[in-house]
Amino acid sequence: MAMKYLVRLEEDEASYEVEAANGQFRVRRDEGEWRTCELARVGDADLYLLMLDNQPTELYLSRRRGGATVTIGRHTFDCDVGPWRPAGQRGKKSGAVSGVARVNAPMTGSIVEVRCQPGDGVQQGQVLLVIESMKMNNELRSPVAGVVEAVPVVAGQRVQAADLLVAIRAG
């Protein structure tokens, strides 16, 4: 039997069904076609290898209460995930999008540079800060256009995977 979930990514909302049988997983979005998938953790970090229809994709996955942050390449996505319910039964308390995008640490590391502060207007894709991990600098970019609400980190600070780095009010 398939489990059904409601996934929100910014303004996009979709239902996903996940079915496990014989050690394999299948997934489909909004009653679309079933696709074969496999997700395998690589080492001890939050690095995973996603095989979707035999096509590999490396991603960082940081789970949090009510969702996850997924980083693929230089793109970070903050997803809210909850049980699926008919549209008429969905309310704000069920995890509806609050209008605040969270940029979380994709991995454990140190903040090298902070390029925004509360009150700043930012564009989607704009570099917000730079994090160093495993001797590599990674630019973290805004997932939405909006106004920075909070930056609870400073340059030189150590952070753990999934720590909140920047909160942005979309709009």
C-alpha positions as CSV (number, residue, x, y, z in Angstrom):
1,M,0.0,0.0,0.0
2,A,1.3,3.4,-0.9
3,M,1.8,6.2,1.7
4,K,0.6,9.6,0.5
5,Y,2.2,12.9,1.4
6,L,1.7,16.6,0.8
7,V,4.9,18.5,-0.1
8,R,5.2,22.3,-0.2
9,L,8.1,24.0,-1.8
10,E,7.8,27.8,-1.8
11,E,4.4,28.4,-3.5
12,D,4.2,24.9,-5.2
13,E,2.2,22.2,-3.5
14,A,2.0,18.6,-4.7
15,S,0.9,15.2,-3.4
16,Y,3.4,12.4,-3.6
17,E,2.7,8.7,-3.2
18,V,5.5,6.3,-2.1
19,E,5.2,2.6,-2.4
20,A,7.7,0.0,-1.1
21,A,7.7,-3.6,-2.4
22,N,10.3,-6.3,-2.6
23,G,13.0,-3.9,-1.3
24,Q,12.3,-1.3,-4.1
25,F,10.6,2.0,-4.0
26,R,8.3,3.7,-6.4
27,V,7.1,7.3,-6.3
28,R,4.6,9.4,-8.2
29,R,3.5,13.0,-8.1
30,D,-0.1,14.2,-8.4
31,E,-1.4,10.9,-9.7
32,G,1.2,10.9,-12.5
33,E,3.3,7.9,-13.7
34,W,5.0,5.7,-11.1
35,R,8.8,6.1,-11.2
36,T,11.4,3.7,-9.6
37,C,13.7,5.4,-7.0
38,E,16.4,4.5,-4.6
39,L,18.1,6.8,-2.0
40,A,21.4,5.7,-0.5
41,R,23.4,7.6,2.2
42,V,27.1,8.2,1.2
43,G,29.3,7.9,4.3
44,D,28.5,9.7,7.6
45,A,27.6,13.1,6.1
46,D,24.2,14.3,4.9
47,L,25.3,13.3,1.3
48,Y,23.0,11.0,-0.5
49,L,22.8,9.4,-4.0
50,L,19.3,9.5,-5.5
51,M,18.6,7.1,-8.3
52,L,15.4,8.1,-10.1
53,D,14.6,6.0,-13.2
54,N,18.3,4.8,-13.1
55,Q,19.6,8.4,-13.3
56,P,22.0,9.4,-10.5
57,T,21.8,12.7,-8.6
58,E,24.0,13.7,-5.6
59,L,22.2,15.7,-3.0
60,Y,22.5,16.8,0.6
61,L,19.5,16.0,2.7
62,S,18.9,17.6,6.1
63,R,15.8,16.4,7.8
64,R,13.9,18.6,10.3
65,R,10.6,18.5,12.0
66,G,7.9,18.8,9.4
67,G,10.2,18.6,6.4
68,A,13.6,18.7,5.0
69,T,16.2,20.9,3.3
70,V,17.6,19.5,0.1
71,T,20.7,20.9,-1.7
72,I,21.4,19.8,-5.2
73,G,24.5,21.5,-6.6
74,R,24.3,25.2,-5.7
75,H,20.5,25.1,-5.3
76,T,18.9,24.7,-1.9
77,F,15.2,23.8,-1.4
78,D,13.3,24.0,1.9
79,C,10.4,21.6,1.8
80,D,7.5,21.2,4.2
81,V,6.2,17.6,4.3
82,G,3.1,16.3,6.0
83,P,0.4,13.7,5.6
84,W,-1.9,14.2,2.6
85,R,-5.4,15.4,3.2
86,P,-8.2,16.5,0.8
87,A,-7.9,20.2,0.0
88,G,-11.0,21.1,2.0
89,Q,-9.5,19.7,5.2
90,R,-6.2,21.6,4.9
91,G,-5.6,24.4,7.3
92,K,-2.7,26.6,8.3
93,K,-2.1,24.5,11.4
94,S,-1.4,21.5,9.1
95,G,1.9,23.0,8.0
96,A,0.8,25.5,5.4
97,V,3.5,27.6,3.9
98,S,4.2,30.5,6.3
99,G,5.8,32.8,3.7
100,V,9.2,32.4,5.3
101,A,11.9,30.6,3.4
102,R,14.6,29.1,5.5
103,V,18.2,28.7,4.4
104,N,19.7,25.9,6.5
105,A,23.3,24.6,6.6
106,P,23.6,21.8,4.1
107,M,26.5,20.4,6.0
108,T,28.6,20.9,9.1
109,G,31.1,23.7,8.6
110,S,32.2,27.2,9.4
111,I,30.7,30.5,8.2
112,V,33.3,32.3,6.1
113,E,31.3,35.3,5.1
114,V,27.8,36.8,5.7
115,R,26.6,38.9,2.8
116,C,23.2,39.9,4.2
117,Q,21.5,41.3,7.3
118,P,18.0,41.6,8.6
119,G,16.0,44.1,6.5
120,D,17.9,43.6,3.3
121,G,16.0,42.9,0.1
122,V,17.3,39.9,-1.7
123,Q,16.7,38.3,-5.1
124,Q,16.2,34.7,-5.8
125,G,19.7,33.1,-6.4
126,Q,21.5,35.9,-4.6
127,V,24.5,34.8,-2.5
128,L,23.6,35.2,1.2
129,L,26.6,33.6,2.8
130,V,29.6,31.4,2.3
131,I,30.2,28.2,4.3
132,E,33.4,26.3,4.4
133,S,33.4,22.5,4.9
134,M,36.1,20.0,4.1
135,K,38.4,22.8,2.9
136,M,35.9,23.9,0.2
137,N,33.9,27.1,0.2
138,N,30.2,26.9,-0.8
139,E,28.0,29.8,-1.6
140,L,24.5,29.5,-0.2
141,R,21.9,31.4,-2.3
142,S,18.4,32.7,-1.6
143,P,15.7,30.3,-2.7
144,V,13.2,33.2,-3.1
145,A,13.0,36.9,-3.6
146,G,12.1,38.8,-0.4
147,V,13.3,40.5,2.7
148,V,15.8,39.0,5.1
149,E,14.1,38.5,8.5
150,A,16.9,36.9,10.5
151,V,20.6,36.0,10.3
152,P,21.4,34.1,13.5
153,V,25.0,33.4,12.5
154,V,28.3,35.4,12.1
155,A,31.5,34.9,10.2
156,G,33.8,32.4,12.0
157,Q,30.9,30.5,13.7
158,R,30.7,26.7,13.5
159,V,27.4,25.3,12.3
160,Q,25.9,21.9,12.2
161,A,23.9,20.4,9.2
162,A,20.3,21.8,9.2
163,D,21.1,24.8,11.4
164,L,19.1,27.9,10.4
165,L,21.4,30.4,8.7
166,V,19.0,32.9,7.1
167,A,15.2,33.4,7.2
168,I,13.6,35.3,4.3
169,R,10.1,36.7,4.1
170,A,9.0,35.8,0.5
171,G,7.5,38.6,-1.5
